[in-house]
Amino acid sequence: MNHSTSRPASDIVVLLTATIDPGNIAMVARRDPRQRLDDYKKALQICWLSTQLPIDLVFCENSHFDLADIRNLCARRTIPGCQIETMSFDGQQYPPHLGKGFGEIGIISHALRHSEFLRDGNPLIVKVSGRLAISNIRKLLRMVQARPDFDISCDLRGNLQWADSRIFIARADFLRAYLVPMQALADDSRGITFEHVLGRATHRAIGDGLRWAPIVCTPDIQGISGTSGIQYPNSWTSWLTRDAFRRLKNWAIAR
């Protein structure tokens, strides 16, 4: 299923990846489709459909779930300049032990090939796990719009071995040429998560001369982890701690 309102207007597109019914995919604690659908609807209502920035949205779901509720929410969006595309496909035909990371890279691949907004050109794509809200997304997007001179922007961690995949920003060409071709490496049963694959793709791209940049501001992430089922810390002090660490790390890397 694929539905869009019109052609995109900007060179930045937010891609919300979604799996409403995870079935028997490994390493998923928050498994109830009703809870997950409510998570996606809540994130849309409090964040992605409420921001005043004229951003284009792609909501791409891989369990072939009926998106009527999602589309009804999107239809209420009346802010000029924002265009929305929703799609759902059967993307879980792979061994469950490979885990949700394998499936999420498949979502990105499907969106790149089938989205009216993404299949042409080389836009910057802000990829976000669709059940999450980023309360300071307006600030982050403004900063990206001011300095879009990179190919991949992500938070590298663990001695640079992996990157936070909940939110990262990349040119479509990076995703096509580096991340998607590495999908076969993702295997949660062997401890190779989406985060590890994203880190490897980033390093390979840097080695080929592409431009990496650290995340321009600390995302204020709100929501529940699908892996653990635990609420992400959302206190002001928690965010300040993470922001201070990010600034220090970026300063050290830049020296």
C-alpha positions in Angstrom: 0.0 0.0 0.0 1.3 3.4 -0.9 -0.2 6.8 -0.5 1.2 10.3 -0.9 -0.3 13.8 -0.8 2.0 15.3 -3.5 5.5 15.8 -4.6 8.1 16.9 -2.0 9.1 20.5 -1.7 12.4 20.4 0.2 15.8 18.7 0.1 15.3 17.2 3.5 12.9 14.3 4.1 12.1 12.6 7.4 11.9 8.8 7.1 9.9 7.2 9.9 10.6 3.4 9.9 7.9 1.2 11.4 7.0 -2.4 12.2 3.5 -2.5 13.8 3.3 -6.3 14.0 6.8 -7.8 14.7 5.6 -11.3 14.6 8.3 -13.7 15.9 11.2 -11.5 15.1 14.0 -12.0 17.7 15.1 -9.4 20.3 11.8 -7.5 20.5 10.3 -7.0 24.0 7.5 -4.6 23.0 5.6 -7.0 20.7 1.9 -6.3 21.0 0.8 -4.7 17.7 -1.9 -2.6 19.5 0.7 -1.1 21.8 3.1 -0.5 18.9 0.4 1.2 16.8 -0.5 3.5 19.7 3.2 4.3 20.0 3.4 5.3 16.3 0.2 7.4 16.6 1.4 9.1 19.7 4.8 10.0 18.2 3.0 11.4 15.1 0.6 13.5 17.2 3.1 15.0 19.6 6.0 15.4 17.2 6.0 14.7 13.5 2.6 16.2 12.7 2.8 19.1 15.1 6.1 20.7 14.1 5.8 24.0 12.2 8.7 23.3 10.0 7.9 22.5 6.3 9.3 19.0 6.3 8.3 16.1 4.1 7.5 12.8 5.8 7.7 9.2 4.7 6.1 6.6 7.0 7.3 3.2 5.8 6.0 0.0 7.6 7.1 -3.6 6.9 4.5 -5.9 8.4 1.8 -5.1 5.7 -0.4 -3.7 8.5 -3.4 -1.7 7.6 -2.4 2.0 8.0 -5.9 3.5 8.0 -5.4 5.0 11.5 -2.0 6.4 10.5 -3.4 7.9 7.3 -6.4 9.4 9.1 -3.9 11.2 11.4 -1.8 12.4 8.5 -4.9 13.7 6.6 -5.5 16.2 9.4 -2.1 17.9 8.8 -2.8 21.3 7.4 0.5 23.1 7.8 1.5 24.5 4.4 4.7 23.0 2.8 4.5 19.7 4.6 3.8 16.7 2.4 3.3 13.1 3.7 3.7 9.7 2.1 2.7 6.4 3.8 3.5 2.9 2.7 3.1 -0.6 4.0 4.6 -3.7 2.5 5.3 -7.4 3.3 8.9 -7.1 4.4 9.3 -9.8 7.1 10.0 -12.8 4.9 13.4 -13.5 6.4 14.7 -15.8 9.2 13.4 -14.4 12.5 16.8 -14.8 14.2 18.3 -12.1 12.0 16.3 -9.6 14.1 14.8 -6.3 13.7 17.9 -4.6 12.4 17.9 -6.7 9.3 14.2 -5.7 8.8 14.8 -2.0 9.4 17.5 -1.9 6.7 15.0 -3.6 4.5 12.5 -0.8 5.3 15.1 1.8 4.2 15.8 -0.1 1.0 12.1 -0.3 0.2 11.5 3.4 0.8 14.4 4.3 -1.4 13.1 2.2 -4.2 9.3 3.0 -3.9 8.9 6.3 -2.2 7.8 9.1 -4.6 9.9 11.4 -2.4 13.1 9.4 -2.2 13.6 7.3 -5.4 15.0 10.3 -7.4 17.7 12.7 -6.5 20.0 12.8 -3.4 18.0 14.4 -0.5 19.2 14.4 3.0 17.1 11.8 4.9 16.5 12.1 8.6 15.9 8.5 9.5 14.0 8.1 12.8 12.5 5.0 14.5 8.8 5.8 14.0 7.7 5.0 17.6 9.9 7.8 18.9 9.3 11.5 19.3 12.3 13.9 19.2 11.1 16.9 21.2 13.9 19.2 19.9 13.5 18.1 16.3 12.8 21.7 15.1 16.2 22.8 16.4 18.0 19.8 14.9 16.4 20.4 11.5 17.2 24.1 11.5 20.8 23.3 12.2 20.9 20.7 9.5 19.3 23.1 7.0 22.0 25.7 7.9 24.9 23.3 7.3 23.9 20.3 5.0 27.5 19.8 3.8 27.9 16.1 4.7 27.0 12.6 3.5 26.3 10.9 6.8 25.8 12.3 10.3 25.5 9.9 13.1 26.6 9.4 16.7 29.5 6.9 16.7 30.0 5.1 19.9 31.7 2.0 21.5 35.2 2.9 20.3 33.6 3.9 17.0 32.4 0.4 16.4 28.7 1.2 16.2 26.4 4.2 15.7 23.0 5.1 17.2 20.4 4.0 14.7 17.4 5.6 16.4 18.1 8.8 14.6 20.7 9.6 12.0 20.9 11.8 8.9 22.3 10.7 5.6 22.2 11.5 1.9 20.1 9.0 -0.1 23.3 8.0 -2.1 25.0 7.0 1.1 22.1 4.7 2.0 22.0 3.2 -1.5 25.7 2.7 -1.9 26.8 1.8 1.6 24.1 0.9 4.2 21.7 -1.1 2.1 24.3 -3.3 0.5 25.5 -4.3 4.0 22.0 -5.6 5.1 23.2 -9.2 4.9 25.7 -8.5 7.7 22.9 -7.8 10.2 22.3 -10.8 12.5 21.1 -10.2 16.0 21.7 -13.8 16.9 25.4 -13.2 16.3 25.4 -9.8 18.0 25.7 -7.8 14.8 23.0 -5.2 15.1 21.8 -2.4 12.9 24.0 -0.2 14.9 27.1 -2.2 14.0 26.2 -2.2 10.3 25.6 1.5 10.3 29.0 2.0 11.9 30.7 -0.2 9.3 28.9 1.6 6.5 30.0 4.9 7.9 33.6 3.9 8.1 33.6 2.5 4.6 32.1 5.7 3.2 34.7 7.8 5.0 37.4 5.6 3.5 36.0 6.4 0.1 36.2 10.1 0.7 32.6 10.8 1.8 32.0 13.4 4.5 30.9 12.4 8.0 29.7 14.9 10.6 28.7 14.4 14.2 25.1 15.0 15.1 24.6 18.8 15.4 22.6 18.7 18.6 21.7 16.1 21.1 18.3 14.5 20.2 15.8 14.6 23.0 14.3 11.2 22.5 11.0 10.3 24.0 9.4 6.9 23.8 9.8 3.2 24.7 12.6 1.0 23.5 11.3 -1.9 21.3 14.3 -4.1 22.4 13.9 -3.7 26.2 10.4 -2.4 26.6 11.7 0.3 28.9 11.0 4.0 28.7 13.9 6.1 27.5 15.1 8.6 30.2 13.5 12.0 29.4 14.4 14.2 32.4 16.0 17.6 31.8 19.1 16.5 33.8 19.5 13.3 31.7 19.4 15.3 28.5 22.0 17.9 29.9 24.3 15.0 30.8 24.1 13.5 27.3 24.5 16.9 25.7 27.6 17.7 27.7 29.1 14.3 26.8 28.3 14.8 23.1 29.9 18.3 23.0 33.0 17.0 24.7 33.3 14.0 22.4 32.8 16.2 19.3 35.4 18.6 20.6 37.9 15.8 21.1 37.2 14.3 17.6 37.6 17.7 15.9 41.1 18.3 17.5 
